[in-house]
Amino acid sequence: MHKLNWRLFYRSFQAGEYRTLLAALIIAIAALTAVGLLSGRMEKLLALEANDLLAADAVISSDHALSVSYRQQAERLGLNTAETAVFPSMAGFNGQVMLSSVKAVSHAYPLRGQLKLAPDGHVSTAPEAGSAYADARLAATLKLKLGDTLEVGQLRLKLAALIEREPDAAMDFSGLQPRLMINQQDLAASGLIGFGSRVKYRLLVAGPPATIATWHQAVQPKLIRGEKLEDVRDARPEVKTALERAERFLRLTSLLAGCLAAMAILLAARRFATRHFDTVALLRTLGASRGTVRTLLLSQLALLTLAASVVGGLLGWGAQSLLVFSIQDRLPAALPDGTLLPWLVASLLGFVLLMGSAGPMLLALANTPPLRVLRHELEPKASLILQWTLTLVALLLLLWWIAAEAKLALMVGAGIVATLLLAGGSGLGLLWLLPRILPEHPIKLALRQLLRRPGLAFAQLGALAIGLLGIWLLTVVEGDLLKTWEGRVAADAPNHFAVNIQPEQAAQFEQRFINRHMPAPALQSMIRGRWIMQNKQPIKPENFQEDRAKHLAEREFNLSWGDILSNDNRIVAGTPLNDSQPGFSVEAKLATTLNIKLGDVLSFDIAGSTVTAPVVNLREVNWDSFRVNFFVVASKALVADLPTSMITSFHLSEAQKTIVPELVQALPNVTIIDVGQVLAEVRRILDLSAAALRLVFLFCIAAGVTVLFAALDTTESERAREAAILRALGATSKKLRSVWLFESLLLGGIAGLVAGLMASIGGMVIGQELLELPVAFNYWLPLASLLAGAAITALAVLRRLHKLSKTSPLVLLRDAG
């Protein structure tokens, strides 16, 4: 039995019977392996890089001292920990004092990223006990020099370095005072912490992602009021948006590659079955039982999967390694090592897809009667219900594994089904209509031939359309969507924020830029308020289910006012704010999180005054712009008379950054926040995502081409039989080619038109619903797809069938059976 398995496999392989099926399997496994390896490694790197902005992988923050059990739990799991405590205090030197934001850090701080100090450069250690680091603003105001001794509470600390950048500085805009960093060991002796002190405590944790997840699950239920567990996604909306968008881009493209390869496997499996009818009939004639035949055929599939797994795994690993090598100079660090899991899962999914597609046909093959050797019309019939059920289950497993979210899987699945039904249905309808309106012509012969096999025509139309859809949709994703995303992060996007500008300082602030021949930043009013009521009901954090909603319900909001929204805002429901009418405009995602609806009446406590008004509109905000935006904007009538400060954002090149110390010295109360790290991280995520997408795009093209060839292969036997009969009845080679040419042009044109339409619509839907990127309908794509589909199909058919038109009818009849 084993020898027969190998002999049959070797003979079929030599004869080219496994060519398309093996190619489809190899591409499927290679694509899924490469995408799984690459996306997994990229996501780990992006997460680690993004976590540099948090100085850790995860953080628990609180307004009270944290329980030591959180740290002990992390250390028991082998995680690294560090602690910080941030509070306001006066720092003094040589008779001058200034309110500063003191940050006491443990020795291990930071766990991720590095402190950038002057003159030491990048370091990864906290200040030693008895010493301190100060930022340039504090040093300039107090006229401090390295080695000077400053006073903080009861401490006398030596200034060891100036802080140029701290990794987690951009995570919190609430601290407007200049930074003074001290060692945690000096905190107790400072006399600064006591009952009623306003301190923000943080526990920083870092380690392997799986262990971090275990720690998350262990401590999350233990958190009490005022404590929040967060990662970089929670802290920075720009980074969160970029990471989620990058992950969805990778999942979408890998999903398309997998679905295209699955379609190719489905089509090639049918050819596998039809090419084995005679072999199985001969085995049955020689006495083989149905069980023996089933075992033999299953062994063939297992050998196919084994061969494809080895070759596909090596191709996938090699492709992603080649890409990593080509972009390693753009990587901020070495990519984390991959695992064998993507290859194992890809091989398993390949086998499941193969069994789901070919299983019912194998069951039918085992029932092939021995008379099939003499009478070729006695072909066994596979259960269509069983075949499509198993295929659907296999596809659902594929969608579930790659997509990792129901919305993406459902959208891609629905798009493929819609394309299949539209292409097949419209094609059959056209095939039925044309013979009734066209005069006698060879064209009618082609149409009648297609109508004689409607099931095959439907499958071929659908498969061609899906193959072209995958190629065109990836073109839209790799081209239009990616360019749109790149365009949203402008080269001159703001990389600095200035906060706490007083209204009377606005003119002076703007003049500093004008004096340097730089455009003056646009200043916006900002006022802090606490959300206290919704529809006259008090806001209680415990009434919300999500942790983010609970945190938002506890914190103060930064509000602005005005009736003119910036270009980064788009009203999606309601009417614009009116200067003379009280009202609030709320960011749409925040409204969803906090269950705020249009027309709800909100109340905010602003500087001891209660401000109440209805929600008059909901708006989408482009956080990618890095310009100043607000979750809540009030009408002028509500807050114009209340005390306010001003905020702005602006872009500074390296040469222009000398204006920062000038602004700090002239306006010591103004805080300049450098978000260049965040902006650089978003751009890095974008660049790496684009590089990864281009690799996946190549696999999708290969999978799409395989689908096209598999679709054409499905009717090769039938074409050979028809060619033999027509040649025997006197048809010329020229007439055969004209019939096949029209048939291929019609099938390819219909499939191309449907694929182009669905790709244009799909690009818009995916951009808007999944990636939140506006993409216009591409009116040229359906026409270009129609022409390309017709041309590709015609060329492939004529190339493959040229030999048939030259072969004698006797040979064709004998080979076709």
N, C-alpha and C positions, 0 to 999 in steps of 0.2 A: 504493500500500500504506500509506504514511504517513497519507494522508487518511482511508483506511478505518479505520485504527487509532484516530485521534482521533474520527471520527464515531461509531464503535461505543462508544468510551469515553464520549463525551458523551451519546449516546442512552441507554445503560445507566444512567449516573449520573442523568440526568433522570427515568428511569422508576423509580428507587429500587432497582434490582437490586443495586447495590453498597453499599446502606445499612449492612447488618449487617457485611459483610466489611470495609468501610472503617472503620467504627467500631471493630471488634475490632483492626484493624491500628494505628489511631491510638492507641488505649488502650495496646496492647502497647508501641509505640515510645515513647509519652509516659511510660509508667510506667518502662520500662527506662532511658530517658534521664534522667528526674528522679531516680530512685533511684541510678543510676550517678554522676551529677553530685554529688548531695547526699551520698551515702555516701562518695564519694571525697574530697570537700572536708572533710567531717566527720572522716573518719579521719585526714587530714593534720593538721587542727587539733588533734584529740585527741592525736595522737602528739606534735605540737610542744608542746602544753601539758603532757603527761605528761613529756616530755623536760626540762622546766624542773626537775623533781625530780632529774634526773641532772646538771643544768648542762651537758648536751651531748646529742647525738643517739646517740652510741655512745662507749663507754669501754673501754680496755684497762687492766686493773689487774694489779699484780704485786707480789711481795715482793722483787724485785730491780730494779735500774735497767733501763729498757726500751731496746731497740735503737732507735737513731735512725732506722732504716729505716722503722719504722711511721709516724713523723711525716712523713718525707720522701715516702713513698708517698701520704699524705693530701694534702700540700701540692701534689704534682704533679697531683693530680686537682682542685685548686682548693678543697679543703675548709679550713675554719678549724680551728685546733688550739690547745690550751692544755695545760699540764702542772701537776700537783700532786704533792706529796710530803708524807705525813702520818706523824708519828712522835711518841713521848712524850719530853718534856723538862721540866726544872724551869725555871719562870719566877720571877724575883725582883724585889722592889721594896721599898726602904726596910728591908732586913734580913729581910723575910719571903719565903718561897719556897713554891711550889705546883706539883705535877705537872700539866702541861697537855698537851693534844694540839695540837702545832704543825703548822700546815698552810701549807706554802710553795707559793705559786701564781704562775704566770706572768702577765704583764701582761694577756693576753686573757681571763683567767678572770673571770666565768663566760661560757661560750658561749651558754647558754640560761638564762632566768630572770634574776633580779636579787638582789643582796645588799641586805638592808635594814639600814641602819646608823642609829645615833643619834649626832649630830643630823642627819645628811645626808639621811635618807630612803632611797629606792631608788636604787641606783647599779649600774653594770655594770662597774666597774673594780676591780682588785686594789689593795692598799696600795702606796704608793710605796716605793722603796728607802729604808731607814733608818727606816721607820715600821711600825706594826702595828695590827691590829684585834684586840680582845679581846671575849669574850662577857661577859654580865652576871655570871655566876658567878665567873669569874676576877677581874674588876674588884672585885666585892664582897669576895672573900676577901682580896685583896692591898690593898684600899682604894685602888684606882687612880682617878685622874681624868684627863680628857682633857688631853693635853699632858705628862703625867708620862712619865718615861723608865724603862723596865723593862729588866732584863737577861735575856738568853736565850743560854746558852753564852758565846761571846766577843762577842756583839752587845749594843749599847745602842740600843734602839729607842724612838721616840716614839709614845705611844698616840694615834692619829689619830681613832679612832671606836670605838663599841661595836657589836658584832654583835647585831642583834635577830633576824635570820633569814638563813641561807645556803641557797641553793636545793637543794643536795645533802646537807644535814645528815641528812634522814630516811632516806637510802639505806643508812646503816651504823650499826647499834646497837652495834658492837663498841668504838668509842671512847668510853669512859666519862669521860674527863677533860675539863675545860673547854677551849674552843677559843681558840687564839692564832693569828692569820693573819698571815703575813709575806710579803714579796716573794721570789720565787725567786732574784733576784740576790744576796740576802743570805745564801743558804744556804751557799755555799762558805766564806764568812768566819766562819760561826758556829762551826765546829769541832765540830758536833754529829753529822755523818755520817761514819762510819768503818766499818771491818770489824766485822761482827757487829751493826751497828745494826738495829733493827727498824723498817723504813720500808715504807710502802705507797705505791707509785708508781702514778700514773694518767695516762694520755694521753686527753684529751678531744677529741672530733672532732664537728663540726657542718657541715651543708650540705644540699643537695637529697637527698631520699630515694633516688633512683636512683643518685646518686654515692656515697652512704653504702653502698648495697648492693654497688656495685662494689668499694669499699674493703674491705668485709667479706670478699668472696670472695678478694681479693688477700692479705689478712693472716692469715686464719683458718688456712691450712695451715702458716704460719710460726711459730705460737705454740708455745712450749716449756713445760715443766713450771713451774707457779707463775704462769702468765699466763692471763688470762681476758678474753674479749671479751664484753661484755654491753650490753644496752639497758635501758630502764626496766622492761620486762616481766620481765627476769631479776632485777632488784634488788628489786622490791616485788610480792609476791603479790597484794595488794589491787588495785593498779593493773592488773596483768596480767589478773586475773579480770574486772575491770570493762571493760577494753578488748576482751577476747575476747567477753564477753557482748554488748557493744554491737554489735560486728561481726556476731555471729551473729543478733542480733535483726534488724538491717538486711538481712542476706542472706536470712533466712527470709521476711520479709515481701515483699521484692522477688522472691524465688523464687515465692511464691504468686501475686503479681500477674502475673508472666510466664507461669506455668503456666495461670492462668485465661484470660489473653488468648490463649494458644496454643490452648486448648480452643475458645474462641469462633471463632478463625480456622479451626480444623478443621471446625467445624459450618457456618460460613458458606461455606466453600469448596465444600461439597456443594451448597448452594443456588445458588452461582455457576454450577456445572456444569449443574445441571438447568435453570436459566433460559436456558442457551445452547444447548440441544439443537436447538431449531427454527432458531435463527440459523445454526448450523453446518450443519444439513441444507440450508438454503436456499443457503448458500455452495457446498456440494458440488453442489447441483443446477445452480448457475450455472457449474460447471467448476473450482472451487477444489480444488487438490490437498490431500492430507493434510498435506504439509509446510507449505503456505501457511496452512492452518487452525491448525496447531501454532504457527507463528510469530506469527500474529495473536493467539491466546489468550495466549501467553507475553508478548506486548507489552502486553496488557491487565493482566496481573499486574504487569509492570514499572511501568506507569503508576500502578497502584493503590499500589504500594510507594513510588513517588516522591512521590505526593500525600500519603500517610500519613506519610512520613518528614519532609516539610516541616512539615505541620500538627502531627504528634506531637512533633517536635523542638522546635517553638516552644512548644507546650503544656507539655512537660516542663521546658524551660528556664524558662518563666514561672512554673510551679508551684513549683519549688525556689527561684527568686529571691524569690517572694512569701513563702515560709516563712522564708527567711533574713532578709528585711526585718522580718518579724513577731517574730523572736527575737533580733535583733541587739543589743538592750539586755542580753540575758543572755549574750551571747558574750564571752569574755575578750579576744578579739582578732578582727580581721577574718578571715573565712574565706579560705584560699588560693584562688587562681583555679582554675576548672575547665578542662577540656580538651574538645576535640571528640570524643575517643575514645568516651565513652559513647554519644553520638548515632550515630556511625558504626557501632559494634558493634550498637546497638539496631536500626538500619535493616537491617543485614546479617542479624541474627537474624530480623527480621520477614519478610524476603524468603525466608530458608531455611525458616521455619515455613510460610509461604504455599505455597512450592513443595513442601515435604514433604506438606502436606495436600491441595493441589489438583493437584499434578503428575500422579499416576496418573489422576485424573479427566479432566485435559486430554488425556492420551494416548488415553483412551477416547473423548473427545469428537471427536478427529480421525478416529476410525473410524465416526462417525455416518453411516449410509447415507442417500442422498438420499430414499429412500422414507419416511423419518421425517416428511417434510412431510405425507404423506398418512396414514401409519400410525404413530400415536404409541406403539404398544406396542414398536416396534423401537428400544428404547433401548440404547445400547452399555453393556457391563458392564465396570467397572473392576476390575483385579486387586486383591482385598482384601489379599493378601500383600504386593504392592508398595506399596499405599497405607499399610498399617500399618507396614511396614518404614521407609519414608521419613519417616513421621510420627514414629516412635520415634527415628530418628536425629536429626531436628530437635529433638525434646524433650530428648534427651540432650545435644546441643550447648548448649541453653538452660540445662539444669541444671548442666552443667560450668562454663559461663562465670560464672553468678551465684553458685553455691554456693561455689566455690573450695576445697571439701573434700568428699571422697567420702562421709563419714558423713551430712552434711546432705542432699546430693543423693539418696542412696539412701533416706533416711528419707522425704523428701517424695515422691520417685518411687513408693516402695512404698505410701505412704498413698493417693496418687491412684489407683494401679492397684487397690488393695484396695477403695476406695470404688466405682470403676467396676464391678468384678466383683460386689461385694456388692449394689449397687443394681440393676444389670441382672439378675443371677441371681435375687435374691429377688423382684424385680418380675415377671419372666417366670413364675417358679414360682407366684406368687399369681394371675397372669392365667390360668394353666392350671387352677388349682384352683377359683377362684370360679365359673366357669360350670357346674361339675359339682355344686355344692351350692346355688346360688341358684335360686329359681323364675323363671319367665318374667317379664321386666321389661325396660324400656329399658336397664337397667344391663348386661344380658347382651349387648345389641347393641354397647355401648361396648367391652366386653371382647373380643368376637369381632373387632371392627375392629382393636383393638390386636394381637390374636394373628395377624391376617392379615399384619401387617408386623412380625414379631418382631425383625428386625435394627434397624429404626428405633426400635421400642419400647425395645430394649436401649440403643441409643445415646442416646435421649432421656432415659431414666432415669439413665444414667451421667452425662450432661452436666448435668442438673439437680442431681444429687447433688454433683457436683464444684463447680458454681457456688455452691451453698449451703455446701458444706464450706469453700471459700475464705473466704466472708464470716464464718461462725461461728468458724473457726479463728483468723482475724485478730482477731475479737472476744475470744477467749480470750487470745491473745498480747497484744493492746493493753490488755486489761482485767486478767484474773487474773494472768498472768505478769509484766506490767510492775508491777502493784501489789505483787506478792510481792517483786520485786527492790527496789522503793522501800522496802518495809517492812524489808528486811534491813539497810539503812543507816539506822539510827534517828537521829532528830533530836538525841538526847543521846548519840550514839556517842562513845566515848573519843577525845579529841584530844591527850592527853598520856600518856607512859609515864614511870615512875620506875624506875630500875634501880640496882643495887648497894646496896640497902638491907640493912644487916646485921640478923640476927635480933634482937639486943638493941636495935635502933633502931625495931623495928616498932611498939611501943606509942606511942613519941613521935611517929612519923610519922602514925599514925592520929589521935592527939590533936589535932594541928594542924588537921585537917579538922573534927573535932568542935567545937573551940573557935570555929570560924566557922559553926557550925550547918550543916555540909555532911556528907553521908554519907561515912563512912570507906571508902576503896577496899579491896577484897579483895586481900590480899597472897598471892603464890604463890612457893614455893621455886623456885630456879633454880640449876643447877649445870652447869658446862661439861665436856664430855667429847669425846674423839676416838674415832671408830669405827675399831677396829683389826682385828677378825676377824668372819667370818660362817661358821658351821658349822666352826670351827677353821681356816679358811683366811684368811691375811692379806689385808687390804684393800689393793689396789693400784689407783691411779687409771687406769693404762693398761689395766686389764682391762675398763673400761667404754667403751661406744661413744659415748654422748651427752656433749656438753661439760658440761651441767649435772650429770650423774652424776659425771663426773671431778672437777668442782669440789667437789661435796658430799663426795666421798670424801677430799678433801684437808683440808677445813675442820673446825673444832670445832663440835659441836652444843650448843645450849642445851637441857638436859634438865630436866624437873620430875619430881616424884614425888607419888603419892597414888592412892587407889582410887576417888575420886569425880570424874567428868568434868563439865565445865561444859555448859551447854545448847548451846554452839556445837559440841559433839562428838557424833557418832553412830557407835556401833560397827556396822560392816558385816560383820564376820567375826570369829569367836572369842568369847571370854568376857571379862567385866570383870576388871580387875586385883584381886588379893587381897592385903591388907596383909601377910599372913604368908607368902605364896609369892612367890619371885622371878619377875619377868616384865616384858616391855616391851610398851607399846602404841605402834604406829607409824601415822602419818598415811598414808592409803591411796595418795594420789598419789605421795608420797615412796617408798613401798614399791614401786610400779610402776616408778618411775624407777631405783631401785637394785636391782630384782629381789629384793626381800625378800618372803618368803612366810610365811604363818602357820606357826608351829612352828619356824622357823629360829632358831638359837642365835646371838645377837649378843654381842660383847664390846666394851666401851668402856674407854678409859684415862681415869680421872677422878682428877686430882691425884696421879698416880703409882700409883694402885691400879687393878687390872683388875677390872671388874664384868661378869659373864657371866650371861645368862638367856635363856630362849626368848621368842619373840614370841607373846603370848597373844591379841592382838586387833589388827585393823586398823580405823581409824576415819576418817570424813569430818569435815573441819573447815570451819566457816563463817568464812572469813577476812574476809568483809565486815563482821563485827561490830566489828572493830578492838579487840576485847578480847584479853587475853594468851592465846596458844595456843602449843602446842609440837608440833614434828614427832615427838618421842619422849618418852614419859612412862614412868617406871619405877615399880615397886611400892615401897612404903615399906620393905619388908624389904631391898631392894638398897642404897639410898643414904641412908637417914635418918640414919646416923651419920657421913656425910661432910660436910666443911665446905661451907656453902651460903650464897648471898645470896638476896635476895628482889626480886621485880619486881611491878609493878602498872600498871594503866591506869585513867584517870579522865577525866571530861569537865569542862572549865572554860569558863564563859561569859566574855565579855570583862571583866565586872566582877569575876569570881572569880580572874582571872589574877594578882592581886596576891599570892596565896599562894605563887607560884613563888619569888620572891626570898626570902621568909620561910623556905621549906623549904631553899633553897640555903644560906642563912646559918646556919640551925640545924643542918643535916646536910650539911657541905661535901663529904662523900664521895659523896653521892647525886647521880645525874645525872638531870635532868628533860629529856625529849626531846619537843619539840612536833611532833606529826604532823598538825597542822591542815592543812598544805599537801596532804598525801596524801589526807586525808579530803575536803577541798574539791575535789580533783581527781576523786575517785571520784564525788562528788555532781554535779559538772559533767558528767562523762561520762554519768551517768544522765539528767540534765535534757535534754541535747542529744539523747540517744538517743530519749527520749520524744517530743520535738518532731519529730524525723525520722520516727519510726514513725507519727505521726498523719498526716503527708503521704502516706506509702506506703499507709496504711490507706484513705485516700480513693480512691487508684488501684485498690486491691484491690476495694473496693466497686463501683467503676465496671466493673472487669473481670468481677466476679461477676454483675452485672446484665446485662452484655453476653452472658455465657454463657447466662443464663436465656432471654433473648430469641432468641439464636441457636438454642438447643435447641427452642424453640417454632416458630421459622421453618422448621426442617427438615421439618416435616410439613404446612406450609401448603398446598402444592400438592395433596397427597393429601387433605387435609381438604376443599379446594375441590371436587375430583372426587367425593368421597363425598357431600358436601352436594348436588351437582348430581343424582347418581343417586337419593339418598333423596328429594329434593324432587320429582323426576320420578315417583317411585313413590308419592307422596302424603304423605310425611312433613311434619308441620307444623313451623313455626319453633320452637314451644314444645318439641316432642319433640327436635329437633336440639340446642337449647340444653341440655336436660336430659342428653342423651347426652354432649355435650361437657363439661358441668359435672362429671359423674361421672368421666369419663375424666381430666380435668385434676386433680380432687381426688385421685384414686387415684395418678396419676403423681407429683404434687407431694408428697402425703403420704408415699409410700414413699421418694422421694428425700430429703425433709426428715428423716425418721426416721433413715435411714442416715447422712446428713450430720451430724446432731446427735450420733449415737453416735460416729462417726469423729472429729469435732472434739473431743469430750470425751476420748476415748482419745488422740488425737493431741496435745492440750494437755498431758496427763500425761506422755506419752513424750518430747515435745520439752523440757518443763520439766526432767525428770529426767536424760535422756541428753545433751541438747545444752547446756542453760543451767544445769543443776545447781540448779534451783529447784523445790521441792516444790509441786505443784498437785493439789488434790483433784478427783475425778471430779465433773463437773457433772451431777447427776441431772435437773435441770429442762431442760437444753439440748435433749436428744432430743425431749421433748414439745413444747417451744416451737418447735423446728425443724420438727417434723411439721405443726403448725398453720400456721406461717408459710409453709412450702413449699406446702401445699395452697391456702392463701389467695392467695399471690402468683401461682401458676400458674393458678388458676381465674380470677382477675381479668384476667390478661394474655390468656388464651385467649378469654374471653367478650368482651373489648374488641375483640380482633382479628377474631373470627368473627361479631360482631353484623351486620356488613355482609353476610357470606355468607348468613346466614339470611333476609335481606331481598331478596337478589338472585334474579332469575328463573333457573330451571334451565338455560334455553337459553344465557344469558349465561355462567353458571358453566362449562357444558360447553365452550363456545367458548374461554373464557379458560384453563381447565385443560388443554385439549387432549385 
